[in-house]
Amino acid sequence: MTLLKMLRDGLTDEGIARKLGVSIRTVRRLMADLLKRLNAQSRFQAGMEAVRLGWL
């Protein structure tokens, strides 16, 4: 949920990594997992799917 909210707020991978205190690689791995869970091909599509599911 935290990752989705940060994406919604427009943060970049680098910004998310800084706020979470993790590496950019970790953020990208988390993002890939999120896209897979939402069956999305892009961040935008992931956001739309998250809204549709009531996650955001």
All heavy atoms as atom14 arrays in JSON, in Angstrom:
{
  "sequence": "MTLLKMLRDGLTDEGIARKLGVSIRTVRRLMADLLKRLNAQSRFQAGMEAVRLGWL",
  "atom14_mask": [
    [1, 1, 1, 1, 1, 1, 1, 1, 0, 0, 0, 0, 0, 0],
    [1, 1, 1, 1, 1, 1, 1, 0, 0, 0, 0, 0, 0, 0],
    [1, 1, 1, 1, 1, 1, 1, 1, 0, 0, 0, 0, 0, 0],
    [1, 1, 1, 1, 1, 1, 1, 1, 0, 0, 0, 0, 0, 0],
    [1, 1, 1, 1, 1, 1, 1, 1, 1, 0, 0, 0, 0, 0],
    [1, 1, 1, 1, 1, 1, 1, 1, 0, 0, 0, 0, 0, 0],
    [1, 1, 1, 1, 1, 1, 1, 1, 0, 0, 0, 0, 0, 0],
    [1, 1, 1, 1, 1, 1, 1, 1, 1, 1, 1, 0, 0, 0],
    [1, 1, 1, 1, 1, 1, 1, 1, 0, 0, 0, 0, 0, 0],
    [1, 1, 1, 1, 0, 0, 0, 0, 0, 0, 0, 0, 0, 0],
    [1, 1, 1, 1, 1, 1, 1, 1, 0, 0, 0, 0, 0, 0],
    [1, 1, 1, 1, 1, 1, 1, 0, 0, 0, 0, 0, 0, 0],
    [1, 1, 1, 1, 1, 1, 1, 1, 0, 0, 0, 0, 0, 0],
    [1, 1, 1, 1, 1, 1, 1, 1, 1, 0, 0, 0, 0, 0],
    [1, 1, 1, 1, 0, 0, 0, 0, 0, 0, 0, 0, 0, 0],
    [1, 1, 1, 1, 1, 1, 1, 1, 0, 0, 0, 0, 0, 0],
    [1, 1, 1, 1, 1, 0, 0, 0, 0, 0, 0, 0, 0, 0],
    [1, 1, 1, 1, 1, 1, 1, 1, 1, 1, 1, 0, 0, 0],
    [1, 1, 1, 1, 1, 1, 1, 1, 1, 0, 0, 0, 0, 0],
    [1, 1, 1, 1, 1, 1, 1, 1, 0, 0, 0, 0, 0, 0],
    [1, 1, 1, 1, 0, 0, 0, 0, 0, 0, 0, 0, 0, 0],
    [1, 1, 1, 1, 1, 1, 1, 0, 0, 0, 0, 0, 0, 0],
    [1, 1, 1, 1, 1, 1, 0, 0, 0, 0, 0, 0, 0, 0],
    [1, 1, 1, 1, 1, 1, 1, 1, 0, 0, 0, 0, 0, 0],
    [1, 1, 1, 1, 1, 1, 1, 1, 1, 1, 1, 0, 0, 0],
    [1, 1, 1, 1, 1, 1, 1, 0, 0, 0, 0, 0, 0, 0],
    [1, 1, 1, 1, 1, 1, 1, 0, 0, 0, 0, 0, 0, 0],
    [1, 1, 1, 1, 1, 1, 1, 1, 1, 1, 1, 0, 0, 0],
    [1, 1, 1, 1, 1, 1, 1, 1, 1, 1, 1, 0, 0, 0],
    [1, 1, 1, 1, 1, 1, 1, 1, 0, 0, 0, 0, 0, 0],
    [1, 1, 1, 1, 1, 1, 1, 1, 0, 0, 0, 0, 0, 0],
    [1, 1, 1, 1, 1, 0, 0, 0, 0, 0, 0, 0, 0, 0],
    [1, 1, 1, 1, 1, 1, 1, 1, 0, 0, 0, 0, 0, 0],
    [1, 1, 1, 1, 1, 1, 1, 1, 0, 0, 0, 0, 0, 0],
    [1, 1, 1, 1, 1, 1, 1, 1, 0, 0, 0, 0, 0, 0],
    [1, 1, 1, 1, 1, 1, 1, 1, 1, 0, 0, 0, 0, 0],
    [1, 1, 1, 1, 1, 1, 1, 1, 1, 1, 1, 0, 0, 0],
    [1, 1, 1, 1, 1, 1, 1, 1, 0, 0, 0, 0, 0, 0],
    [1, 1, 1, 1, 1, 1, 1, 1, 0, 0, 0, 0, 0, 0],
    [1, 1, 1, 1, 1, 0, 0, 0, 0, 0, 0, 0, 0, 0],
    [1, 1, 1, 1, 1, 1, 1, 1, 1, 0, 0, 0, 0, 0],
    [1, 1, 1, 1, 1, 1, 0, 0, 0, 0, 0, 0, 0, 0],
    [1, 1, 1, 1, 1, 1, 1, 1, 1, 1, 1, 0, 0, 0],
    [1, 1, 1, 1, 1, 1, 1, 1, 1, 1, 1, 0, 0, 0],
    [1, 1, 1, 1, 1, 1, 1, 1, 1, 0, 0, 0, 0, 0],
    [1, 1, 1, 1, 1, 0, 0, 0, 0, 0, 0, 0, 0, 0],
    [1, 1, 1, 1, 0, 0, 0, 0, 0, 0, 0, 0, 0, 0],
    [1, 1, 1, 1, 1, 1, 1, 1, 0, 0, 0, 0, 0, 0],
    [1, 1, 1, 1, 1, 1, 1, 1, 1, 0, 0, 0, 0, 0],
    [1, 1, 1, 1, 1, 0, 0, 0, 0, 0, 0, 0, 0, 0],
    [1, 1, 1, 1, 1, 1, 1, 0, 0, 0, 0, 0, 0, 0],
    [1, 1, 1, 1, 1, 1, 1, 1, 1, 1, 1, 0, 0, 0],
    [1, 1, 1, 1, 1, 1, 1, 1, 0, 0, 0, 0, 0, 0],
    [1, 1, 1, 1, 0, 0, 0, 0, 0, 0, 0, 0, 0, 0],
    [1, 1, 1, 1, 1, 1, 1, 1, 1, 1, 1, 1, 1, 1],
    [1, 1, 1, 1, 1, 1, 1, 1, 0, 0, 0, 0, 0, 0]
  ],
  "atom14_positions": [
    [[0.82, -1.19, 0.0], [0.0, 0.0, 0.0], [0.86, 1.26, 0.0], [0.54, 2.21, -0.68], [-0.91, 0.02, 1.22], [-2.14, -0.83, 1.07], [-2.98, -0.35, -0.42], [-4.45, -1.2, -0.22], [0.0, 0.0, 0.0], [0.0, 0.0, 0.0], [0.0, 0.0, 0.0], [0.0, 0.0, 0.0], [0.0, 0.0, 0.0], [0.0, 0.0, 0.0]],
    [[1.93, 1.22, 0.78], [2.81, 2.39, 0.85], [3.39, 2.7, -0.52], [3.42, 3.86, -0.95], [3.95, 2.14, 1.86], [3.37, 1.86, 3.13], [4.85, 3.34, 1.97], [0.0, 0.0, 0.0], [0.0, 0.0, 0.0], [0.0, 0.0, 0.0], [0.0, 0.0, 0.0], [0.0, 0.0, 0.0], [0.0, 0.0, 0.0], [0.0, 0.0, 0.0]],
    [[3.81, 1.67, -1.24], [4.37, 1.85, -2.57], [3.32, 2.45, -3.5], [3.62, 3.41, -4.24], [4.87, 0.51, -3.11], [5.53, 0.53, -4.47], [6.75, 1.43, -4.47], [5.92, -0.88, -4.88], [0.0, 0.0, 0.0], [0.0, 0.0, 0.0], [0.0, 0.0, 0.0], [0.0, 0.0, 0.0], [0.0, 0.0, 0.0], [0.0, 0.0, 0.0]],
    [[2.12, 1.95, -3.48], [1.05, 2.49, -4.33], [0.78, 3.96, -4.02], [0.6, 4.77, -4.92], [-0.24, 1.7, -4.14], [-0.35, 0.38, -4.87], [-1.59, -0.36, -4.44], [-0.36, 0.6, -6.37], [0.0, 0.0, 0.0], [0.0, 0.0, 0.0], [0.0, 0.0, 0.0], [0.0, 0.0, 0.0], [0.0, 0.0, 0.0], [0.0, 0.0, 0.0]],
    [[0.75, 4.3, -2.74], [0.48, 5.69, -2.36], [1.6, 6.61, -2.82], [1.35, 7.73, -3.26], [0.27, 5.79, -0.85], [-1.04, 5.18, -0.43], [-1.22, 5.2, 1.07], [-2.53, 4.51, 1.45], [-2.69, 4.4, 2.89], [0.0, 0.0, 0.0], [0.0, 0.0, 0.0], [0.0, 0.0, 0.0], [0.0, 0.0, 0.0], [0.0, 0.0, 0.0]],
    [[2.84, 6.14, -2.74], [3.97, 6.95, -3.21], [3.92, 7.14, -4.72], [4.22, 8.22, -5.22], [5.28, 6.32, -2.77], [5.52, 6.44, -1.29], [7.11, 5.71, -0.86], [7.19, 6.13, 0.88], [0.0, 0.0, 0.0], [0.0, 0.0, 0.0], [0.0, 0.0, 0.0], [0.0, 0.0, 0.0], [0.0, 0.0, 0.0], [0.0, 0.0, 0.0]],
    [[3.53, 6.1, -5.43], [3.37, 6.22, -6.88], [2.26, 7.2, -7.21], [2.39, 8.03, -8.1], [3.05, 4.86, -7.49], [4.2, 3.87, -7.56], [3.71, 2.52, -8.05], [5.29, 4.39, -8.47], [0.0, 0.0, 0.0], [0.0, 0.0, 0.0], [0.0, 0.0, 0.0], [0.0, 0.0, 0.0], [0.0, 0.0, 0.0], [0.0, 0.0, 0.0]],
    [[1.15, 7.09, -6.47], [0.03, 8.01, -6.67], [0.48, 9.46, -6.49], [0.03, 10.35, -7.19], [-1.09, 7.67, -5.69], [-2.26, 8.63, -5.75], [-3.17, 8.5, -4.58], [-2.45, 8.89, -3.36], [-2.84, 8.59, -2.14], [-3.91, 7.86, -1.95], [-2.15, 8.99, -1.1], [0.0, 0.0, 0.0], [0.0, 0.0, 0.0], [0.0, 0.0, 0.0]],
    [[1.38, 9.67, -5.52], [1.86, 11.01, -5.23], [2.93, 11.48, -6.21], [3.42, 12.59, -6.1], [2.41, 11.06, -3.8], [1.3, 10.86, -2.76], [0.12, 11.02, -3.1], [1.65, 10.53, -1.6], [0.0, 0.0, 0.0], [0.0, 0.0, 0.0], [0.0, 0.0, 0.0], [0.0, 0.0, 0.0], [0.0, 0.0, 0.0], [0.0, 0.0, 0.0]],
    [[3.31, 10.6, -7.15], [4.22, 11.0, -8.22], [5.7, 10.84, -7.91], [6.54, 11.39, -8.63], [0.0, 0.0, 0.0], [0.0, 0.0, 0.0], [0.0, 0.0, 0.0], [0.0, 0.0, 0.0], [0.0, 0.0, 0.0], [0.0, 0.0, 0.0], [0.0, 0.0, 0.0], [0.0, 0.0, 0.0], [0.0, 0.0, 0.0], [0.0, 0.0, 0.0]],
    [[6.03, 10.1, -6.88], [7.44, 9.9, -6.55], [8.12, 9.0, -7.58], [7.5, 8.07, -8.1], [7.6, 9.28, -5.16], [7.68, 10.27, -4.0], [6.36, 10.93, -3.77], [8.15, 9.59, -2.76], [0.0, 0.0, 0.0], [0.0, 0.0, 0.0], [0.0, 0.0, 0.0], [0.0, 0.0, 0.0], [0.0, 0.0, 0.0], [0.0, 0.0, 0.0]],
    [[9.38, 9.27, -7.83], [10.18, 8.43, -8.72], [10.71, 7.24, -7.92], [10.59, 7.2, -6.69], [11.38, 9.22, -9.26], [12.2, 9.6, -8.15], [10.94, 10.45, -10.04], [0.0, 0.0, 0.0], [0.0, 0.0, 0.0], [0.0, 0.0, 0.0], [0.0, 0.0, 0.0], [0.0, 0.0, 0.0], [0.0, 0.0, 0.0], [0.0, 0.0, 0.0]],
    [[11.31, 6.3, -8.62], [11.95, 5.16, -7.94], [12.97, 5.66, -6.92], [13.04, 5.16, -5.81], [12.64, 4.24, -8.93], [11.67, 3.42, -9.77], [10.46, 3.44, -9.48], [12.14, 2.75, -10.7], [0.0, 0.0, 0.0], [0.0, 0.0, 0.0], [0.0, 0.0, 0.0], [0.0, 0.0, 0.0], [0.0, 0.0, 0.0], [0.0, 0.0, 0.0]],
    [[13.73, 6.66, -7.33], [14.75, 7.21, -6.44], [14.14, 7.85, -5.2], [14.62, 7.67, -4.09], [15.63, 8.22, -7.19], [16.5, 7.61, -8.27], [15.77, 7.36, -9.6], [14.59, 7.77, -9.75], [16.38, 6.72, -10.47], [0.0, 0.0, 0.0], [0.0, 0.0, 0.0], [0.0, 0.0, 0.0], [0.0, 0.0, 0.0], [0.0, 0.0, 0.0]],
    [[13.05, 8.58, -5.39], [12.37, 9.22, -4.27], [11.77, 8.2, -3.32], [11.83, 8.36, -2.1], [0.0, 0.0, 0.0], [0.0, 0.0, 0.0], [0.0, 0.0, 0.0], [0.0, 0.0, 0.0], [0.0, 0.0, 0.0], [0.0, 0.0, 0.0], [0.0, 0.0, 0.0], [0.0, 0.0, 0.0], [0.0, 0.0, 0.0], [0.0, 0.0, 0.0]],
    [[11.2, 7.16, -3.88], [10.62, 6.09, -3.06], [11.72, 5.41, -2.27], [11.57, 5.16, -1.07], [9.85, 5.09, -3.94], [8.62, 5.75, -4.54], [9.47, 3.85, -3.13], [7.94, 4.93, -5.62], [0.0, 0.0, 0.0], [0.0, 0.0, 0.0], [0.0, 0.0, 0.0], [0.0, 0.0, 0.0], [0.0, 0.0, 0.0], [0.0, 0.0, 0.0]],
    [[12.83, 5.12, -2.93], [13.95, 4.45, -2.25], [14.44, 5.29, -1.09], [14.69, 4.78, 0.01], [15.09, 4.2, -3.25], [0.0, 0.0, 0.0], [0.0, 0.0, 0.0], [0.0, 0.0, 0.0], [0.0, 0.0, 0.0], [0.0, 0.0, 0.0], [0.0, 0.0, 0.0], [0.0, 0.0, 0.0], [0.0, 0.0, 0.0], [0.0, 0.0, 0.0]],
    [[14.57, 6.59, -1.3], [15.02, 7.49, -0.23], [14.07, 7.48, 0.95], [14.47, 7.35, 2.1], [15.17, 8.91, -0.75], [16.57, 9.32, -1.09], [16.7, 10.82, -1.32], [15.69, 11.38, -2.22], [15.78, 11.41, -3.53], [16.83, 10.89, -4.13], [14.85, 11.95, -4.26], [0.0, 0.0, 0.0], [0.0, 0.0, 0.0], [0.0, 0.0, 0.0]],
    [[12.78, 7.6, 0.65], [11.77, 7.65, 1.73], [11.69, 6.33, 2.5], [11.45, 6.33, 3.71], [10.4, 8.01, 1.18], [10.26, 9.47, 0.85], [8.8, 9.83, 0.77], [8.7, 11.32, 0.54], [8.0, 11.99, 1.59], [0.0, 0.0, 0.0], [0.0, 0.0, 0.0], [0.0, 0.0, 0.0], [0.0, 0.0, 0.0], [0.0, 0.0, 0.0]],
    [[11.85, 5.22, 1.79], [11.75, 3.92, 2.44], [13.09, 3.46, 3.05], [13.11, 2.5, 3.81], [11.26, 2.85, 1.45], [9.84, 3.0, 0.92], [9.54, 1.89, -0.09], [8.84, 2.97, 2.06], [0.0, 0.0, 0.0], [0.0, 0.0, 0.0], [0.0, 0.0, 0.0], [0.0, 0.0, 0.0], [0.0, 0.0, 0.0], [0.0, 0.0, 0.0]],
    [[14.16, 4.13, 2.65], [15.48, 3.75, 3.16], [15.99, 2.44, 2.57], [16.67, 1.67, 3.25], [0.0, 0.0, 0.0], [0.0, 0.0, 0.0], [0.0, 0.0, 0.0], [0.0, 0.0, 0.0], [0.0, 0.0, 0.0], [0.0, 0.0, 0.0], [0.0, 0.0, 0.0], [0.0, 0.0, 0.0], [0.0, 0.0, 0.0], [0.0, 0.0, 0.0]],
    [[15.64, 2.2, 1.3], [16.09, 0.99, 0.61], [16.78, 1.39, -0.69], [16.77, 2.56, -1.08], [14.91, 0.04, 0.32], [14.26, -0.43, 1.61], [13.88, 0.68, -0.59], [0.0, 0.0, 0.0], [0.0, 0.0, 0.0], [0.0, 0.0, 0.0], [0.0, 0.0, 0.0], [0.0, 0.0, 0.0], [0.0, 0.0, 0.0], [0.0, 0.0, 0.0]],
    [[17.34, 0.42, -1.38], [18.03, 0.7, -2.64], [17.02, 0.85, -3.78], [15.87, 0.37, -3.69], [19.01, -0.42, -2.98], [18.31, -1.6, -3.33], [0.0, 0.0, 0.0], [0.0, 0.0, 0.0], [0.0, 0.0, 0.0], [0.0, 0.0, 0.0], [0.0, 0.0, 0.0], [0.0, 0.0, 0.0], [0.0, 0.0, 0.0], [0.0, 0.0, 0.0]],
    [[17.47, 1.48, -4.84], [16.63, 1.63, -6.03], [16.3, 0.25, -6.59], [15.19, 0.0, -7.04], [17.33, 2.51, -7.09], [17.45, 3.94, -6.57], [16.59, 2.46, -8.41], [18.29, 4.84, -7.44], [0.0, 0.0, 0.0], [0.0, 0.0, 0.0], [0.0, 0.0, 0.0], [0.0, 0.0, 0.0], [0.0, 0.0, 0.0], [0.0, 0.0, 0.0]],
    [[17.26, -0.65, -6.51], [17.05, -2.01, -7.0], [15.89, -2.68, -6.24], [15.06, -3.36, -6.84], [18.33, -2.83, -6.85], [18.21, -4.21, -7.39], [19.52, -4.94, -7.3], [19.33, -6.31, -7.73], [20.26, -7.22, -7.68], [21.45, -6.93, -7.21], [20.02, -8.44, -8.08], [0.0, 0.0, 0.0], [0.0, 0.0, 0.0], [0.0, 0.0, 0.0]],
    [[15.84, -2.47, -4.95], [14.75, -3.04, -4.14], [13.41, -2.45, -4.57], [12.42, -3.18, -4.72], [14.99, -2.77, -2.65], [16.19, -3.43, -2.26], [13.83, -3.27, -1.8], [0.0, 0.0, 0.0], [0.0, 0.0, 0.0], [0.0, 0.0, 0.0], [0.0, 0.0, 0.0], [0.0, 0.0, 0.0], [0.0, 0.0, 0.0], [0.0, 0.0, 0.0]],
    [[13.37, -1.16, -4.79], [12.13, -0.51, -5.23], [11.69, -1.08, -6.58], [10.52, -1.39, -6.78], [12.3, 1.02, -5.33], [11.08, 1.66, -5.99], [12.52, 1.62, -3.95], [0.0, 0.0, 0.0], [0.0, 0.0, 0.0], [0.0, 0.0, 0.0], [0.0, 0.0, 0.0], [0.0, 0.0, 0.0], [0.0, 0.0, 0.0], [0.0, 0.0, 0.0]],
    [[12.63, -1.26, -7.48], [12.28, -1.79, -8.8], [11.8, -3.23, -8.71], [10.89, -3.63, -9.44], [13.46, -1.65, -9.74], [13.69, -0.18, -10.07], [14.78, 0.06, -11.05], [14.85, 1.5, -11.31], [15.95, 2.14, -11.64], [17.09, 1.48, -11.77], [15.92, 3.44, -11.85], [0.0, 0.0, 0.0], [0.0, 0.0, 0.0], [0.0, 0.0, 0.0]],
    [[12.37, -3.99, -7.81], [11.91, -5.37, -7.6], [10.49, -5.37, -7.02], [9.63, -6.13, -7.46], [12.88, -6.11, -6.68], [12.61, -7.61, -6.65], [13.58, -8.36, -5.76], [13.3, -8.02, -4.37], [14.15, -7.47, -3.52], [15.37, -7.18, -3.9], [13.81, -7.2, -2.28], [0.0, 0.0, 0.0], [0.0, 0.0, 0.0], [0.0, 0.0, 0.0]],
    [[10.25, -4.5, -6.04], [8.91, -4.38, -5.46], [7.89, -3.94, -6.51], [6.76, -4.42, -6.54], [8.92, -3.38, -4.3], [9.69, -3.81, -3.05], [9.85, -2.63, -2.09], [9.0, -4.97, -2.36], [0.0, 0.0, 0.0], [0.0, 0.0, 0.0], [0.0, 0.0, 0.0], [0.0, 0.0, 0.0], [0.0, 0.0, 0.0], [0.0, 0.0, 0.0]],
    [[8.32, -3.02, -7.37], [7.44, -2.52, -8.42], [7.1, -3.63, -9.41], [5.94, -3.78, -9.81], [8.11, -1.36, -9.16], [7.26, -0.76, -10.25], [5.73, -0.08, -9.65], [6.36, 1.18, -8.6], [0.0, 0.0, 0.0], [0.0, 0.0, 0.0], [0.0, 0.0, 0.0], [0.0, 0.0, 0.0], [0.0, 0.0, 0.0], [0.0, 0.0, 0.0]],
    [[8.08, -4.43, -9.78], [7.84, -5.54, -10.7], [6.85, -6.53, -10.08], [5.95, -7.03, -10.77], [9.15, -6.23, -11.04], [0.0, 0.0, 0.0], [0.0, 0.0, 0.0], [0.0, 0.0, 0.0], [0.0, 0.0, 0.0], [0.0, 0.0, 0.0], [0.0, 0.0, 0.0], [0.0, 0.0, 0.0], [0.0, 0.0, 0.0], [0.0, 0.0, 0.0]],
    [[7.0, -6.79, -8.79], [6.08, -7.69, -8.09], [4.67, -7.11, -8.07], [3.69, -7.82, -8.3], [6.57, -7.95, -6.68], [5.69, -8.94, -5.93], [5.46, -10.05, -6.46], [5.22, -8.59, -4.82], [0.0, 0.0, 0.0], [0.0, 0.0, 0.0], [0.0, 0.0, 0.0], [0.0, 0.0, 0.0], [0.0, 0.0, 0.0], [0.0, 0.0, 0.0]],
    [[4.57, -5.82, -7.83], [3.26, -5.16, -7.8], [2.58, -5.23, -9.17], [1.39, -5.54, -9.27], [3.41, -3.71, -7.35], [2.14, -2.88, -7.25], [1.21, -3.46, -6.2], [2.49, -1.44, -6.93], [0.0, 0.0, 0.0], [0.0, 0.0, 0.0], [0.0, 0.0, 0.0], [0.0, 0.0, 0.0], [0.0, 0.0, 0.0], [0.0, 0.0, 0.0]],
    [[3.35, -4.95, -10.22], [2.79, -5.01, -11.57], [2.29, -6.42, -11.87], [1.23, -6.61, -12.48], [3.83, -4.58, -12.6], [4.2, -3.1, -12.61], [5.33, -2.85, -13.6], [3.02, -2.22, -12.92], [0.0, 0.0, 0.0], [0.0, 0.0, 0.0], [0.0, 0.0, 0.0], [0.0, 0.0, 0.0], [0.0, 0.0, 0.0], [0.0, 0.0, 0.0]],
    [[3.05, -7.41, -11.45], [2.67, -8.8, -11.68], [1.37, -9.13, -10.92], [0.46, -9.74, -11.48], [3.79, -9.72, -11.23], [3.59, -11.16, -11.6], [4.81, -11.98, -11.22], [4.63, -13.43, -11.58], [5.81, -14.22, -11.23], [0.0, 0.0, 0.0], [0.0, 0.0, 0.0], [0.0, 0.0, 0.0], [0.0, 0.0, 0.0], [0.0, 0.0, 0.0]],
    [[1.29, -8.7, -9.66], [0.09, -8.97, -8.86], [-1.15, -8.34, -9.47], [-2.24, -8.9, -9.4], [0.24, -8.4, -7.45], [1.09, -9.21, -6.55], [1.05, -8.6, -5.19], [2.0, -9.25, -4.32], [2.02, -9.08, -3.01], [1.16, -8.27, -2.44], [2.91, -9.69, -2.28], [0.0, 0.0, 0.0], [0.0, 0.0, 0.0], [0.0, 0.0, 0.0]],
    [[-0.97, -7.16, -10.04], [-2.1, -6.44, -10.63], [-2.31, -6.79, -12.1], [-3.22, -6.26, -12.74], [-1.89, -4.93, -10.48], [-1.96, -4.41, -9.05], [-1.51, -2.96, -8.98], [-3.37, -4.55, -8.48], [0.0, 0.0, 0.0], [0.0, 0.0, 0.0], [0.0, 0.0, 0.0], [0.0, 0.0, 0.0], [0.0, 0.0, 0.0], [0.0, 0.0, 0.0]],
    [[-1.47, -7.68, -12.63], [-1.54, -8.06, -14.04], [-1.5, -6.83, -14.94], [-2.31, -6.68, -15.85], [-2.79, -8.9, -14.31], [-2.69, -9.66, -15.6], [-1.6, -9.97, -16.06], [-3.83, -9.94, -16.21], [0.0, 0.0, 0.0], [0.0, 0.0, 0.0], [0.0, 0.0, 0.0], [0.0, 0.0, 0.0], [0.0, 0.0, 0.0], [0.0, 0.0, 0.0]],
    [[-0.57, -5.93, -14.63], [-0.46, -4.66, -15.35], [0.85, -4.62, -16.15], [1.85, -5.21, -15.76], [-0.48, -3.51, -14.36], [0.0, 0.0, 0.0], [0.0, 0.0, 0.0], [0.0, 0.0, 0.0], [0.0, 0.0, 0.0], [0.0, 0.0, 0.0], [0.0, 0.0, 0.0], [0.0, 0.0, 0.0], [0.0, 0.0, 0.0], [0.0, 0.0, 0.0]],
    [[0.79, -3.92, -17.25], [1.97, -3.77, -18.1], [2.72, -2.47, -17.83], [3.86, -2.32, -18.25], [1.55, -3.79, -19.58], [0.84, -5.06, -19.97], [1.71, -6.29, -19.84], [2.87, -6.26, -20.23], [1.17, -7.35, -19.27], [0.0, 0.0, 0.0], [0.0, 0.0, 0.0], [0.0, 0.0, 0.0], [0.0, 0.0, 0.0], [0.0, 0.0, 0.0]],
    [[2.08, -1.53, -17.16], [2.7, -0.23, -16.9], [2.29, 0.27, -15.52], [1.34, -0.24, -14.91], [2.26, 0.78, -17.95], [0.89, 1.09, -17.79], [0.0, 0.0, 0.0], [0.0, 0.0, 0.0], [0.0, 0.0, 0.0], [0.0, 0.0, 0.0], [0.0, 0.0, 0.0], [0.0, 0.0, 0.0], [0.0, 0.0, 0.0], [0.0, 0.0, 0.0]],
    [[2.98, 1.29, -15.06], [2.62, 1.9, -13.78], [1.25, 2.51, -13.83], [0.48, 2.43, -12.87], [3.65, 2.97, -13.41], [4.98, 2.4, -13.07], [5.97, 3.53, -12.9], [7.26, 2.97, -12.58], [8.02, 3.38, -11.59], [7.65, 4.38, -10.85], [9.18, 2.81, -11.36], [0.0, 0.0, 0.0], [0.0, 0.0, 0.0], [0.0, 0.0, 0.0]],
    [[0.94, 3.15, -14.94], [-0.38, 3.76, -15.09], [-1.47, 2.7, -15.0], [-2.46, 2.86, -14.28], [-0.48, 4.5, -16.44], [-1.83, 5.13, -16.65], [-2.15, 6.32, -16.03], [-2.76, 4.52, -17.47], [-3.41, 6.89, -16.21], [-4.01, 5.08, -17.66], [-4.33, 6.27, -17.03], [0.0, 0.0, 0.0], [0.0, 0.0, 0.0], [0.0, 0.0, 0.0]],
    [[-1.28, 1.61, -15.72], [-2.25, 0.52, -15.69], [-2.36, -0.05, -14.28], [-3.46, -0.38, -13.82], [-1.85, -0.56, -16.68], [-2.89, -1.63, -16.86], [-2.48, -2.69, -17.87], [-1.34, -2.73, -18.32], [-3.42, -3.54, -18.22], [0.0, 0.0, 0.0], [0.0, 0.0, 0.0], [0.0, 0.0, 0.0], [0.0, 0.0, 0.0], [0.0, 0.0, 0.0]],
    [[-1.24, -0.16, -13.58], [-1.26, -0.66, -12.2], [-2.09, 0.28, -11.32], [-2.87, -0.17, -10.48], [0.15, -0.79, -11.66], [0.0, 0.0, 0.0], [0.0, 0.0, 0.0], [0.0, 0.0, 0.0], [0.0, 0.0, 0.0], [0.0, 0.0, 0.0], [0.0, 0.0, 0.0], [0.0, 0.0, 0.0], [0.0, 0.0, 0.0], [0.0, 0.0, 0.0]],
    [[-1.93, 1.57, -11.5], [-2.7, 2.54, -10.74], [-4.18, 2.43, -11.0], [-5.0, 2.46, -10.07], [0.0, 0.0, 0.0], [0.0, 0.0, 0.0], [0.0, 0.0, 0.0], [0.0, 0.0, 0.0], [0.0, 0.0, 0.0], [0.0, 0.0, 0.0], [0.0, 0.0, 0.0], [0.0, 0.0, 0.0], [0.0, 0.0, 0.0], [0.0, 0.0, 0.0]],
    [[-4.53, 2.27, -12.26], [-5.95, 2.13, -12.62], [-6.53, 0.85, -12.01], [-7.65, 0.86, -11.49], [-6.11, 2.11, -14.14], [-5.72, 3.41, -14.82], [-6.76, 4.79, -14.32], [-8.3, 4.31, -15.03], [0.0, 0.0, 0.0], [0.0, 0.0, 0.0], [0.0, 0.0, 0.0], [0.0, 0.0, 0.0], [0.0, 0.0, 0.0], [0.0, 0.0, 0.0]],
    [[-5.77, -0.22, -12.05], [-6.24, -1.48, -11.5], [-6.37, -1.4, -9.98], [-7.32, -1.92, -9.39], [-5.28, -2.61, -11.91], [-5.77, -3.98, -11.57], [-7.04, -4.41, -12.29], [-7.44, -3.77, -13.28], [-7.66, -5.39, -11.84], [0.0, 0.0, 0.0], [0.0, 0.0, 0.0], [0.0, 0.0, 0.0], [0.0, 0.0, 0.0], [0.0, 0.0, 0.0]],
    [[-5.42, -0.72, -9.33], [-5.49, -0.55, -7.88], [-6.73, 0.24, -7.48], [-7.39, -0.08, -6.49], [-4.22, 0.15, -7.38], [0.0, 0.0, 0.0], [0.0, 0.0, 0.0], [0.0, 0.0, 0.0], [0.0, 0.0, 0.0], [0.0, 0.0, 0.0], [0.0, 0.0, 0.0], [0.0, 0.0, 0.0], [0.0, 0.0, 0.0], [0.0, 0.0, 0.0]],
    [[-7.07, 1.25, -8.25], [-8.29, 2.03, -7.97], [-9.52, 1.16, -8.19], [-10.44, 1.14, -7.36], [-8.35, 3.29, -8.87], [-9.72, 3.95, -8.81], [-7.27, 4.28, -8.45], [0.0, 0.0, 0.0], [0.0, 0.0, 0.0], [0.0, 0.0, 0.0], [0.0, 0.0, 0.0], [0.0, 0.0, 0.0], [0.0, 0.0, 0.0], [0.0, 0.0, 0.0]],
    [[-9.52, 0.4, -9.26], [-10.66, -0.48, -9.58], [-10.89, -1.49, -8.45], [-12.02, -1.79, -8.09], [-10.43, -1.22, -10.89], [-11.61, -2.04, -11.35], [-11.33, -2.84, -12.62], [-10.47, -3.98, -12.35], [-10.85, -5.12, -11.78], [-12.11, -5.27, -11.41], [-10.0, -6.11, -11.59], [0.0, 0.0, 0.0], [0.0, 0.0, 0.0], [0.0, 0.0, 0.0]],
    [[-9.79, -1.98, -7.86], [-9.89, -2.95, -6.78], [-10.17, -2.32, -5.42], [-10.36, -3.02, -4.43], [-8.6, -3.78, -6.71], [-8.33, -4.7, -7.9], [-6.91, -5.26, -7.82], [-9.36, -5.82, -7.94], [0.0, 0.0, 0.0], [0.0, 0.0, 0.0], [0.0, 0.0, 0.0], [0.0, 0.0, 0.0], [0.0, 0.0, 0.0], [0.0, 0.0, 0.0]],
    [[-10.16, -0.98, -5.38], [-10.41, -0.29, -4.13], [-9.19, -0.2, -3.22], [-9.32, 0.07, -2.03], [0.0, 0.0, 0.0], [0.0, 0.0, 0.0], [0.0, 0.0, 0.0], [0.0, 0.0, 0.0], [0.0, 0.0, 0.0], [0.0, 0.0, 0.0], [0.0, 0.0, 0.0], [0.0, 0.0, 0.0], [0.0, 0.0, 0.0], [0.0, 0.0, 0.0]],
    [[-8.0, -0.43, -3.77], [-6.77, -0.35, -2.99], [-6.37, 1.11, -2.76], [-5.64, 1.39, -1.83], [-5.64, -1.08, -3.68], [-5.82, -2.56, -3.75], [-6.9, -3.3, -3.35], [-4.88, -3.51, -4.24], [-6.69, -4.62, -3.57], [-5.46, -4.8, -4.12], [-3.6, -3.4, -4.79], [-4.79, -5.96, -4.51], [-2.94, -4.56, -5.18], [-3.54, -5.81, -5.03]],
    [[-6.78, 1.98, -3.66], [-6.47, 3.42, -3.53], [-7.75, 4.21, -3.53], [-8.72, 3.87, -4.12], [-5.59, 3.89, -4.68], [-4.15, 3.46, -4.68], [-3.46, 3.97, -5.94], [-3.43, 3.98, -3.47], [0.0, 0.0, 0.0], [0.0, 0.0, 0.0], [0.0, 0.0, 0.0], [0.0, 0.0, 0.0], [0.0, 0.0, 0.0], [0.0, 0.0, 0.0]]
  ]
}
